[in-house]
């Protein structure tokens, strides 16, 4: 089996983008995966390429080797369809159940898929990857959207508040010294 958490963190795609992934979107020669999103203006599918690092390539190769040959999807399942009145095979549309199963299997508290995207972003931020690069990998049109993913704003806010606290402490100390001088001169 492949390392699902690594795979998702390396791809850093949105749930819909990952659900749409097909084997034709994986270019082993060019060493990239193409994700398609509808988040762009106009709602049409827009592609973006995610470079495959060696670990992601290794995981994808193993998955490709053991894939079901007649399925184009990378992530698919067999489910009961009330519309078809029978079993149908198709791509995932929601990962609640599989995430629940995976979390239970590795004995961690249940979490949804999206935090794996945040995890990948956090690792890039800690490695001082430029925000423009992270924005491109995430497929964000706006830098502001990318900044919402980053924790640096949180650190900046904390640093600003600590600076403010330090300034207030200085002022309080100065007032205390002035008060003591006033008492000593009388």
Buried (B, 14 or more C-beta within 10 A) or exposed (E): EEBBBBBBBBBBBBBBBBBBBBBEBBEEEEBBBBBBBEBBEEEEEBEBBBEBEEEBBBBBBEBEEEBEEEBEBBBBEEEEEEEEEEEEEEBBEEBEEBBEEBBEEEEEEEEEBEBBBBBBBBEBBEEEEEBEEBBBBBBBEEEEEBBEBBEEEEEEEEEEEEEEEEEEEEEEEEEEEEEEEEEEEE
